[in-house]
Amino acid sequence: MAKDPYTLLGVAKTASQKEIQSAYRKLAKTLHPDLNPGDRTAEEKFKAVSAAYAILGDEDKRKRFDAGEIDAEGVEQPKRDFYRDYAHAGADQGRYTYSGGFSDFGDAEDLLSGIFGRRGGGGRANAAFRGQDRHYALPVDFLDAVNGGSVTVNLPEGGALDIRIPAGTRDGQTLRLKGKGEPGFNGGPPGDALIDITVKPHPFFVRDEDDIRLDLPVTLKEAVLGGKIRVPAPSGPLSVTLPAHSSSGKMLRLKGKGVKRGTKAGDLYITIRIVLPEKPDAALEAFLKDWAGGTEDPRRTMGV
């Protein structure tokens, strides 16, 4: 028997849909198989958490689970007709009031048709119902989220989904794949697949709305003399002119080289960081010892 979905997500039965989504995303970010390669325990926990969110993340499904119409695995629970349902229907309706003959069963035929009609195709049994939506979590590489791309995902329940990542996709965004959810009932349309995106951090790019920020290391020589330097950008390396006498902290702005969404594009902001050689440079040290310049105190306004 599947564990209670509220317990799996660590939320109360009174939790809002937003709180449920937040709890799921937090767990998905730590348990997703892509982030825990080879960890079978994390993979099994992720499957269980995803199954729980498939129930509670869908408002309609959550209501049906709370009402006992489906179980924790989303399986339909048969609706049963009990004697007491009719015994309390009211004396005026004459149901199940025995006085020595069969005539007093009154609406017994209606009762039987109500019980068996659902099996035999009567009433709502022939109605078409849309399939339920399925929820999935997908970690996406930073550059795929910025530039767009495609990824094929193997599903826990079998099969695969081909997912197109639109350029400019944000962390926490949900992609909808029409018709990729659970099949419909009695010829009804299938549900959708809802893909919750988690964007992986990048080693040196940071996204700020539609802008990209980058700390760029430069040598002391490059900072002093300036000139053409190669700069990484989400769309590929660029050649940029670094002004001479560029101090650490100086910012360069490359318009339109940030995140592109439709006809609009953010900017790439480059902050200069002067980096000294990893190994001591004897010639540089000798030059600086004998250098007559460099006497200006850069901390003169700090009161030290």
Helices and strands as residue ranges (DSSP letters): H 5-9, H 17-31, G 33-35, H 40-56, H 59-66, H 83-87, G 91-93, G 102-105, H 108-120, G 123-126, E 134-140, H 142-147, E 149-154, E 160-165, E 174-177, E 193-199, E 205-208, E 211-218, H 220-225, E 227-231, E 238-242, E 251-254, E 260-261, E 264-265, E 268-274, H 282-290, G 300-302
